[in-house]
Amino acid sequence: MSPYEIVEHTADAGVRITAPDLASFFTDAATGMFHIICEGQADGWDTEHRIELSAPDLEDLLVDWLCELLYLFEIKKFVFQAVTFDSVGETGIAATVRGVNFRGEMAGAEIKAVTYHMIDIRRESGGFEATVYFDL
């Protein structure tokens, strides 16, 4: 089973994430979002960026994490491929993200924003589950 599932929604797209721990949860959410953006096709030169975030709760942290990655894509054409977490918790992240500065035409959809629409992170006995929607 894939760590994420693309979810169709009226004029939007979403990612349903199921992960055993927070590191996998944030990694799979980013991977799913970038699958929507470039459908798994990204060529360019290798690069990395440092991200440090804090938020009052896990829902805000997830949205902030994805917004930061979307910002890096919009400004620098950075396409997420991997992450190393120095720390990850329910209210903060310190990480180095690696990927490529994309060159070429995008194969996927243009994400305008990460939304709070119907966001609900469930803590299951096996980890975390959530669905995040993106405004296209």
C-alpha distance (Angstrom), angle and dihedral (degrees) to the residues before:
residue distance angle dihedral
M1 . . .
S2 3.79 . .
P3 3.81 117.5 .
Y4 3.79 88.4 -125.8
E5 3.80 137.5 27.2
I6 3.81 126.5 -152.5
V7 3.81 110.4 -125.2
E8 3.80 123.1 -158.6
H9 3.81 118.4 -139.7
T10 3.80 133.1 168.8
A11 3.84 106.5 -72.2
D12 3.80 88.8 -19.4
A13 3.78 140.3 76.3
G14 3.75 129.0 -144.2
V15 3.76 144.6 -167.4
R16 3.79 123.9 -137.0
I17 3.80 110.1 -154.8
T18 3.79 128.1 -164.4
A19 3.80 116.0 179.7
P20 3.80 137.7 161.0
D21 3.83 95.1 -134.6
L22 3.81 141.7 12.8
A23 3.81 95.6 -98.9
S24 3.81 91.1 55.1
F25 3.81 90.4 41.8
F26 3.82 93.8 57.4
T27 3.81 92.8 39.7
D28 3.81 93.2 51.2
A29 3.82 92.7 46.1
A30 3.82 90.5 54.3
T31 3.80 92.5 44.6
G32 3.80 90.8 50.9
M33 3.80 93.1 48.8
F34 3.79 91.7 50.9
H35 3.80 90.6 47.6
I36 3.82 86.8 61.1
I37 3.81 91.6 47.4
C38 3.80 100.2 46.8
E39 3.82 105.9 6.8
G40 3.79 91.0 -125.2
Q41 3.82 94.0 -57.4
A42 3.80 114.5 115.8
D43 3.78 126.0 145.6
G44 3.76 123.4 175.9
W45 3.75 143.0 98.1
D46 3.80 122.0 -48.1
T47 3.78 118.2 -101.4
E48 3.78 141.6 155.6
H49 3.79 137.9 -151.8
R50 3.78 135.2 -162.9
I51 3.82 117.9 -125.7
E52 3.79 125.9 -171.1
L53 3.79 118.7 174.6
S54 3.77 138.9 166.9
A55 3.78 128.3 -171.6
P56 3.81 138.1 170.3
D57 3.82 93.9 -111.2
L58 3.79 144.4 3.1
E59 3.82 95.5 -94.2
D60 3.81 92.1 54.7
L61 3.80 91.0 44.5
L62 3.81 91.9 52.9
V63 3.80 92.5 49.4
D64 3.84 91.6 45.0
W65 3.83 90.7 49.3
L66 3.79 92.8 52.3
C67 3.83 92.2 42.3
E68 3.81 90.4 53.3
L69 3.79 91.3 51.1
L70 3.81 91.1 46.1
Y71 3.83 89.0 50.7
L72 3.82 90.3 52.5
F73 3.80 88.9 50.6
E74 3.81 93.9 48.8
I75 3.82 95.5 45.4
K76 3.82 103.0 32.6
K77 3.83 102.7 15.8
F78 3.82 87.0 -119.4
V79 3.80 112.9 170.5
F80 3.81 114.2 -159.6
Q81 3.80 117.1 -127.2
A82 3.83 107.3 153.9
V83 3.79 143.4 -1.5
T84 3.79 138.7 -153.6
F85 3.80 113.0 -156.9
D86 3.79 119.7 -149.5
S87 3.78 87.2 -176.5
V88 3.78 134.9 -6.1
G89 3.78 127.1 -179.7
E90 3.79 140.6 144.8
T91 3.82 92.2 -81.8
G92 3.80 105.1 28.8
I93 3.79 148.3 32.9
A94 3.80 132.7 -166.1
A95 3.78 111.5 -178.5
T96 3.77 148.6 143.0
V97 3.80 113.4 -130.5
R98 3.77 121.1 -157.2
G99 3.75 129.8 -162.1
V100 3.77 141.9 107.3
N101 3.77 136.0 -65.1
F102 3.78 96.7 -120.3
R103 3.76 122.6 -125.5
G104 3.76 123.5 -172.9
E105 3.78 136.5 29.2
M106 3.77 121.7 -34.1
A107 3.80 116.0 -113.7
G108 3.80 97.0 -162.6
A109 3.78 139.4 50.1
E110 3.78 128.6 -56.6
I111 3.80 109.4 -115.2
K112 3.79 110.5 -151.6
A113 3.80 97.6 -177.3
V114 3.78 146.7 -8.9
T115 3.79 108.1 -118.6
Y116 3.78 138.3 -153.1
H117 3.82 88.8 -141.7
M118 3.81 108.2 140.5
I119 3.81 92.0 -21.8
D120 3.76 110.6 168.2
I121 3.78 122.9 161.4
R122 3.78 112.4 -158.2
R123 3.75 121.4 -160.1
E124 3.78 105.0 -144.8
S125 3.79 126.7 -175.8
G126 3.79 87.4 -106.2
G127 3.81 95.4 49.1
F128 3.80 134.6 -84.2
E129 3.80 134.2 -22.0
A130 3.81 130.0 -174.7
T131 3.78 145.0 148.8
V132 3.81 119.7 -137.7
Y133 3.81 122.8 -169.0
F134 3.80 127.1 -151.2
D135 3.78 127.6 -154.4
L136 3.82 108.4 -125.7
